[in-house]
């Protein structure tokens, strides 16, 4: 329950902050061009607090804290008195209206730069790109435990998060890439990772697993019990949520695969598992007899627990001084923007699954997880979401900022505004498309939650 309220809180903070900043961009540029702003609201719904500014704008905080909005004086919505015509949004030149619309996404871009600057100044802890175990494609390419990965296809990496983002893109593109490594004994080497051999039916994280690189830190952490299935072998044996799993049949559990393999080996011989665990700070030993199930006509033994991973201490830190953090934040913004656009292109072309489109449930969960990891991680998360809002709002979909920009571009070429009938048709089409995207995002969120 605490995770639920934590996720809800950080969702409100994230969307409230980023959407309000987006709307402030529209507001600020509109005021520079003399547009009358009737209302600037933080949140939606019924106003809980209001104040009228000297410029006549009504500032308010509303009941639903998931963003905000700006309401301009607009002759398409109300009859405008001739004396107020200079403040009418529709009376402004096309280039001014385009800049007002563009300001929202651009303020999201500016916020992303600021968030990444804050991340670099505070410092973002991570793990070195050290290989712990290899199999599959990586093993065939000659990778070995202890290798430190320095660059992929000429793009340098300093931690495992950067490496994962770079490898994911190449894995989805099924590319063969040159990987520069420093071996465990200090030698530099270049290895060719042929990702074109990844099966076509493997997408997203399944494609990443085919690469065959397991980070060292995953082998140094401790798995713990996060969920126990009702009526399972784990429940019958007395395992409890929060138990740390140390050994199975005398073998150290540094990797969940070790535990899964031990279940199948011992159970196939009809032997119970002997688990060494830590509960409430003290050691304890439990015996578990896995239950037999059948999958695809084959016997599979299960204990009935869902693990969580207790990470070891971080061994890498991305940090710069306040001045050095400025160019670093600009470079990182460009890098993340490029990767976001590339991923969007992969979704459109079918190289990446539509499951990558996530909704508020996933955002809330990741927001909470990022906040728990520390301010550096949370600022990184805010930067990613802010960039996503910037790019999403620039898509040429009616009712989004990008759609309005298309309208104004057509108006500038045509010499007159689009007809009201065309505008209404576009709005309906935009609503249908946006509703479909939101429906897909919610569907992906719900399915993901059911499967995890």
C-alpha positions as CSV (number, residue, x, y, z in Angstrom):
1,X,0.0,0.0,0.0
2,X,2.9,2.4,0.7
3,X,4.2,1.8,-2.8
4,X,0.7,2.7,-4.1
5,X,0.6,6.0,-2.3
6,X,4.3,6.7,-3.1
7,X,3.7,6.0,-6.8
8,X,0.6,8.2,-6.7
9,X,2.4,11.0,-5.0
10,X,5.4,11.0,-7.4
11,X,3.0,10.8,-10.4
12,X,1.3,14.0,-9.2
13,X,4.7,15.7,-8.7
14,X,6.0,14.6,-12.1
15,X,3.0,15.4,-14.3
16,X,2.0,18.5,-12.2
17,X,5.5,19.9,-12.5
18,X,6.1,19.1,-16.2
19,X,2.7,19.9,-17.6
20,X,2.5,23.2,-15.6
21,X,5.9,24.2,-16.9
22,X,4.7,23.4,-20.4
23,X,1.7,25.6,-20.0
24,X,3.9,28.3,-18.5
25,X,5.8,28.4,-21.8
26,X,2.6,29.1,-23.7
27,X,1.7,31.8,-21.1
28,X,5.0,33.5,-21.0
29,X,5.4,33.9,-24.8
30,X,1.8,34.9,-25.2
31,X,2.3,37.7,-22.7
32,X,5.4,38.9,-24.6
33,X,3.2,39.3,-27.7
34,X,0.4,41.1,-25.9
35,X,-2.2,38.3,-25.9
36,X,-4.7,38.6,-23.1
37,X,-4.5,35.5,-20.8
38,X,-7.8,35.0,-19.1
39,X,-6.7,32.2,-16.8
40,X,-3.6,30.3,-15.8
41,X,-4.5,27.2,-13.8
42,X,-2.3,24.8,-11.9
43,X,-4.4,21.6,-12.0
44,X,-7.8,20.9,-13.6
45,X,-11.4,21.0,-12.4
46,X,-12.9,23.2,-9.7
47,X,-10.6,26.0,-8.5
48,X,-9.6,25.7,-4.9
49,X,-7.7,29.1,-4.8
50,X,-7.8,32.0,-7.1
51,X,-6.2,35.5,-7.4
52,X,-6.6,38.2,-10.1
53,X,-3.3,39.6,-11.2
54,X,-2.6,43.2,-12.1
55,X,-2.7,42.2,-15.8
56,X,-6.2,40.8,-15.3
57,X,-5.2,37.2,-15.5
58,X,-7.0,34.8,-13.1
59,X,-4.4,32.6,-11.4
60,X,-5.7,29.5,-9.7
61,X,-4.9,26.2,-8.1
62,X,-7.5,23.6,-9.1
63,X,-8.7,20.3,-7.5
64,X,-7.0,17.8,-9.9
65,X,-3.3,18.3,-9.6
66,X,-2.3,16.6,-12.9
67,X,-1.0,19.5,-14.9
68,X,-2.5,22.8,-15.8
69,X,-3.8,24.9,-18.7
70,X,-3.8,28.5,-20.1
71,X,-7.0,30.1,-21.5
72,X,-6.4,33.0,-24.0
73,X,-8.9,35.6,-25.2
74,X,-10.1,33.9,-28.4
75,X,-12.7,35.3,-30.8
76,X,-13.5,31.7,-31.9
77,X,-14.9,31.0,-28.5
78,X,-16.3,34.4,-27.3
79,X,-17.3,37.6,-28.8
80,X,-14.4,40.0,-28.4
81,X,-15.1,43.7,-27.9
82,X,-13.3,46.0,-30.4
83,X,-11.5,47.7,-27.5
84,X,-9.9,44.3,-26.6
85,X,-9.1,43.2,-30.1
86,X,-5.3,43.8,-29.6
87,X,-5.3,41.0,-27.0
88,X,-7.2,38.5,-29.2
89,X,-5.0,35.4,-29.9
90,X,-6.6,34.9,-33.3
91,X,-5.8,38.5,-34.3
92,X,-2.0,38.0,-33.9
93,X,0.2,37.3,-36.9
94,X,0.7,33.7,-37.8
95,X,4.4,33.7,-36.8
96,X,3.5,34.9,-33.3
97,X,0.8,32.3,-32.9
98,X,3.2,29.6,-34.0
99,X,5.8,30.7,-31.5
100,X,3.2,30.7,-28.7
101,X,2.2,27.2,-29.6
102,X,5.8,26.1,-30.0
103,X,6.7,27.6,-26.6
104,X,5.1,24.8,-24.6
105,X,7.3,21.9,-26.0
106,X,10.3,24.2,-26.0
107,X,9.9,24.9,-22.3
108,X,9.8,21.1,-21.8
109,X,13.1,20.9,-23.6
110,X,14.5,23.6,-21.5
111,X,13.3,21.8,-18.4
112,X,15.0,18.7,-19.5
113,X,18.3,20.5,-19.8
114,X,17.9,21.9,-16.3
115,X,17.0,18.5,-14.9
116,X,20.1,16.9,-16.5
117,X,22.2,19.8,-15.2
118,X,20.9,19.2,-11.7
119,X,21.5,15.5,-12.1
120,X,25.2,16.1,-13.0
121,X,25.7,18.6,-10.1
122,X,24.1,16.3,-7.5
123,X,25.5,13.1,-9.0
124,X,23.8,10.0,-10.3
125,X,25.1,6.8,-8.8
126,X,25.3,3.8,-11.1
127,X,27.3,0.6,-11.9
128,X,30.4,0.3,-14.0
129,X,29.9,-1.5,-17.4
130,X,31.6,-4.7,-16.1
131,X,30.6,-8.1,-17.5
132,X,29.7,-10.7,-14.9
133,X,28.6,-13.6,-17.2
134,X,28.4,-14.3,-20.9
135,X,26.5,-16.6,-23.1
136,X,24.8,-16.7,-26.5
137,X,26.0,-14.1,-28.9
138,X,28.4,-12.5,-26.5
139,X,30.1,-15.8,-25.8
140,X,30.5,-16.5,-29.5
141,X,32.0,-13.0,-29.9
142,X,34.7,-13.8,-27.3
143,X,33.5,-11.7,-24.4
144,X,34.6,-12.9,-21.0
145,X,33.7,-12.2,-17.3
146,X,35.6,-9.2,-16.1
147,X,35.5,-7.3,-19.4
148,X,34.8,-3.6,-19.0
149,X,32.9,-2.2,-22.0
150,X,34.2,1.2,-23.0
151,X,32.4,1.9,-26.3
152,X,29.8,0.5,-28.6
153,X,29.9,1.4,-32.3
154,X,32.2,4.3,-31.4
155,X,29.8,5.6,-28.7
156,X,31.5,5.7,-25.3
157,X,29.8,4.4,-22.2
158,X,30.7,5.0,-18.6
159,X,28.0,3.0,-16.7
160,X,25.6,0.1,-17.2
161,X,22.6,2.3,-17.8
162,X,24.3,4.0,-20.8
163,X,25.4,0.6,-22.1
164,X,21.9,-0.8,-21.9
165,X,20.4,2.1,-23.8
166,X,23.0,1.9,-26.6
167,X,22.8,-1.9,-26.8
168,X,19.0,-1.9,-26.9
169,X,18.9,0.3,-30.0
170,X,21.4,-1.9,-31.8
171,X,19.6,-5.1,-30.8
172,X,16.3,-3.8,-32.1
173,X,18.0,-2.8,-35.3
174,X,19.7,-6.2,-35.6
175,X,23.0,-4.6,-36.3
176,X,26.5,-6.1,-36.1
177,X,28.5,-3.6,-33.9
178,X,32.1,-3.2,-32.8
179,X,32.5,-3.2,-29.1
180,X,35.6,-1.8,-27.4
181,X,36.5,-3.4,-24.2
182,X,39.2,-3.5,-21.5
183,X,39.8,-7.1,-20.4
184,X,40.2,-8.2,-16.9
185,X,44.0,-8.1,-17.2
186,X,44.0,-4.6,-18.6
187,X,44.4,-5.2,-22.3
188,X,42.3,-3.3,-24.9
189,X,40.4,-5.3,-27.4
190,X,37.7,-4.8,-30.0
191,X,35.0,-7.5,-30.4
192,X,32.3,-7.8,-33.1
193,X,28.9,-8.4,-31.6
194,X,26.7,-9.8,-34.4
195,X,23.2,-8.8,-33.3
196,X,21.8,-9.6,-36.7
197,X,21.5,-13.2,-35.5
198,X,18.8,-12.3,-32.9
199,X,15.6,-14.2,-33.8
200,X,13.0,-12.0,-35.5
201,X,10.3,-12.9,-33.0
202,X,12.4,-11.5,-30.1
203,X,11.5,-7.9,-29.2
204,X,12.5,-5.3,-26.7
205,X,13.9,-6.9,-23.5
206,X,13.7,-10.4,-25.0
207,X,16.1,-9.2,-27.7
208,X,18.4,-7.8,-25.1
209,X,18.5,-11.1,-23.3
210,X,19.6,-12.8,-26.6
211,X,22.8,-10.6,-26.5
212,X,24.0,-12.6,-23.6
213,X,25.8,-10.0,-21.4
214,X,24.9,-10.2,-17.7
215,X,26.3,-7.3,-15.6
216,X,28.7,-8.1,-12.8
217,X,26.6,-6.2,-10.2
218,X,23.6,-8.5,-10.8
219,X,25.8,-11.4,-9.6
220,X,26.8,-9.6,-6.5
221,X,23.4,-8.6,-5.2
222,X,20.9,-10.6,-3.1
223,X,17.5,-11.8,-4.2
224,X,14.7,-11.5,-1.7
225,X,11.1,-12.6,-1.6
226,X,8.6,-9.9,-2.8
227,X,5.5,-12.1,-3.3
228,X,4.3,-15.6,-2.4
229,X,1.7,-17.4,-4.4
230,X,-1.3,-18.7,-2.4
231,X,-1.2,-22.5,-2.0
232,X,2.4,-22.7,-3.2
233,X,5.3,-24.7,-2.0
234,X,6.9,-21.6,-0.6
235,X,3.8,-20.8,1.5
236,X,3.7,-24.4,2.8
237,X,7.3,-24.2,3.8
238,X,6.9,-21.0,5.7
239,X,8.8,-18.6,3.5
240,X,7.8,-14.9,4.1
241,X,7.9,-11.7,2.1
242,X,11.2,-10.0,2.8
243,X,13.2,-13.1,3.3
244,X,16.7,-12.7,1.8
245,X,17.8,-15.8,-0.2
246,X,21.4,-16.6,0.5
247,X,22.1,-20.3,-0.4
248,X,20.3,-23.1,-2.1
249,X,21.5,-26.6,-1.4
250,X,24.8,-25.1,-0.2
251,X,25.4,-23.0,-3.4
252,X,25.5,-19.2,-3.2
253,X,22.5,-17.5,-4.9
254,X,24.2,-14.5,-6.5
255,X,22.0,-14.8,-9.5
256,X,18.3,-15.7,-9.8
257,X,19.1,-18.2,-12.6
258,X,21.2,-20.2,-10.1
259,X,18.1,-20.6,-7.9
260,X,15.8,-21.5,-10.8
261,X,18.3,-24.1,-12.1
262,X,18.7,-25.6,-8.6
263,X,14.9,-26.0,-8.3
264,X,14.7,-28.0,-11.6
265,X,17.8,-30.1,-10.7
266,X,16.8,-31.1,-7.2
267,X,13.1,-31.5,-7.8
268,X,13.7,-33.7,-10.8
269,X,15.5,-36.0,-8.5
270,X,12.6,-35.9,-6.0
271,X,14.7,-34.0,-3.5
272,X,13.6,-31.0,-1.5
273,X,15.5,-27.7,-1.6
274,X,17.4,-26.6,1.5
275,X,17.3,-22.8,1.6
276,X,19.6,-20.6,3.8
277,X,17.8,-17.3,4.3
278,X,18.1,-14.1,6.4
279,X,15.0,-13.0,8.2
280,X,14.8,-10.0,10.5
281,X,18.6,-9.8,10.5
282,X,19.2,-13.4,11.5
283,X,20.0,-16.7,9.6
284,X,17.4,-19.3,9.1
285,X,17.2,-22.6,7.2
286,X,14.0,-23.8,5.4
287,X,13.3,-26.9,3.4
288,X,11.0,-26.5,0.4
289,X,9.6,-29.2,-1.9
290,X,8.7,-27.6,-5.3
291,X,5.4,-28.3,-6.9
292,X,5.3,-29.9,-10.3
293,X,3.5,-28.2,-13.2
294,X,3.3,-29.0,-16.9
295,X,4.2,-26.4,-19.6
296,X,4.1,-27.2,-23.3
297,X,3.9,-30.9,-22.4
298,X,7.1,-30.8,-20.2
299,X,7.4,-31.0,-16.4
300,X,8.4,-27.8,-14.6
301,X,8.9,-27.4,-10.9
302,X,8.0,-24.2,-9.1
303,X,8.4,-22.8,-5.6
304,X,5.8,-20.0,-6.0
305,X,7.8,-16.9,-5.1
306,X,8.4,-13.7,-7.0
307,X,11.8,-12.2,-6.3
308,X,13.0,-8.7,-5.8
309,X,16.6,-7.7,-6.2
310,X,18.6,-6.1,-3.4
311,X,21.3,-4.2,-5.3
312,X,25.0,-4.0,-4.1
313,X,26.5,-0.6,-3.4
314,X,27.0,1.5,-6.6
315,X,30.5,1.7,-7.9
316,X,30.2,4.5,-10.5
317,X,29.1,8.2,-10.2
318,X,28.2,10.7,-12.9
319,X,29.0,14.1,-11.5
320,X,30.3,17.5,-12.7
321,X,30.8,20.9,-11.2
322,X,28.1,23.5,-11.8
323,X,29.9,25.0,-14.8
324,X,31.1,21.7,-16.4
325,X,27.6,20.4,-15.9
326,X,26.2,22.9,-18.5
327,X,27.8,21.5,-21.6
328,X,27.4,18.0,-20.2
329,X,23.6,18.6,-19.8
330,X,23.3,19.9,-23.3
331,X,25.2,16.9,-24.8
332,X,23.0,14.5,-22.8
333,X,19.8,16.3,-23.9
334,X,20.8,15.9,-27.5
335,X,21.8,12.2,-26.9
336,X,18.5,11.3,-25.2
337,X,16.5,13.3,-27.8
338,X,18.2,11.3,-30.6
339,X,17.5,8.0,-28.8
340,X,13.9,8.9,-28.1
341,X,13.3,9.8,-31.8
342,X,15.1,6.6,-32.9
343,X,12.8,4.5,-30.6
344,X,9.7,6.3,-31.9
345,X,10.9,5.4,-35.4
346,X,11.4,1.8,-34.5
347,X,7.8,1.6,-33.1
348,X,6.4,3.1,-36.3
349,X,8.4,0.7,-38.5
350,X,7.7,-2.3,-36.4
351,X,11.2,-2.9,-35.1
352,X,10.1,-2.2,-31.6
353,X,6.9,-3.4,-30.0
354,X,3.9,-1.2,-29.3
355,X,4.3,-2.3,-25.7
356,X,6.9,0.5,-25.4
357,X,4.0,2.9,-25.3
358,X,3.3,3.3,-21.5
359,X,0.7,5.2,-19.5
360,X,0.3,6.8,-16.1
361,X,0.6,3.5,-14.2
362,X,4.0,2.8,-15.6
363,X,5.0,6.5,-15.2
364,X,3.9,6.4,-11.5
365,X,5.8,3.2,-10.8
366,X,9.0,4.4,-12.4
367,X,8.7,7.8,-10.8
368,X,8.4,6.2,-7.4
369,X,11.4,3.8,-8.1
370,X,13.5,6.7,-9.3
371,X,12.7,8.9,-6.3
372,X,13.7,6.0,-4.0
373,X,17.0,5.7,-5.8
374,X,17.9,9.3,-5.0
375,X,17.6,12.8,-6.4
376,X,20.1,12.2,-9.3
377,X,18.0,9.4,-10.6
378,X,14.7,11.3,-10.2
379,X,16.1,14.3,-12.1
380,X,17.2,11.9,-14.9
381,X,13.6,10.5,-14.9
382,X,12.1,14.0,-15.1
383,X,14.4,14.8,-18.0
384,X,13.3,11.7,-19.9
385,X,9.6,12.4,-19.3
386,X,10.0,16.1,-20.2
387,X,11.7,15.2,-23.5
388,X,8.9,12.7,-24.2
389,X,6.3,15.4,-23.6
390,X,8.2,17.8,-25.9
391,X,8.4,15.3,-28.7
392,X,4.8,13.9,-28.2
393,X,3.3,17.4,-28.3
394,X,5.2,18.2,-31.6
395,X,3.6,15.3,-33.4
396,X,1.3,16.5,-36.2
397,X,-1.9,15.3,-34.5
398,X,-4.8,17.7,-34.2
399,X,-5.5,19.0,-30.7
400,X,-1.7,18.6,-29.9
401,X,0.7,21.6,-30.4
402,X,2.1,19.9,-33.5
403,X,-1.4,19.8,-35.0
404,X,-1.9,23.5,-34.4
405,X,1.5,24.2,-36.0
406,X,0.3,22.3,-39.1
407,X,-2.9,24.4,-39.2
408,X,-0.9,27.6,-39.1
409,X,1.5,26.3,-41.7
410,X,-1.4,25.6,-44.0
411,X,-2.9,29.0,-43.3
412,X,0.4,30.7,-44.2
413,X,0.5,28.9,-47.5
414,X,-3.2,29.2,-48.2
415,X,-3.5,32.8,-47.2
416,X,-6.5,32.2,-45.0
417,X,-7.4,30.1,-42.0
418,X,-8.9,26.6,-42.5
419,X,-12.6,26.4,-42.5
420,X,-14.5,25.7,-39.3
421,X,-15.7,22.5,-40.8
422,X,-12.1,21.3,-41.5
423,X,-11.0,22.4,-38.0
424,X,-13.8,20.4,-36.3
425,X,-13.1,17.3,-38.4
426,X,-9.4,17.6,-37.5
427,X,-10.2,17.9,-33.8
428,X,-12.4,14.8,-33.9
429,X,-9.8,12.9,-35.8
430,X,-7.2,14.0,-33.3
431,X,-9.4,13.0,-30.3
432,X,-9.9,9.5,-31.8
433,X,-6.2,9.0,-32.4
434,X,-5.2,10.4,-29.0
435,X,-7.9,8.2,-27.3
436,X,-6.5,5.2,-29.1
437,X,-3.0,5.9,-28.0
438,X,-4.2,6.4,-24.4
439,X,-6.2,3.2,-24.6
440,X,-3.1,1.3,-25.8
441,X,-1.0,2.9,-23.1
442,X,-3.5,1.9,-20.3
443,X,-3.7,-1.6,-21.8
444,X,0.1,-2.0,-21.8
445,X,0.2,-0.7,-18.2
446,X,-2.5,-3.2,-17.0
447,X,-1.0,-6.2,-18.8
448,X,2.4,-5.4,-17.5
449,X,1.1,-5.1,-13.9
450,X,-0.8,-8.5,-14.3
451,X,2.3,-10.2,-15.6
452,X,4.7,-8.9,-12.9
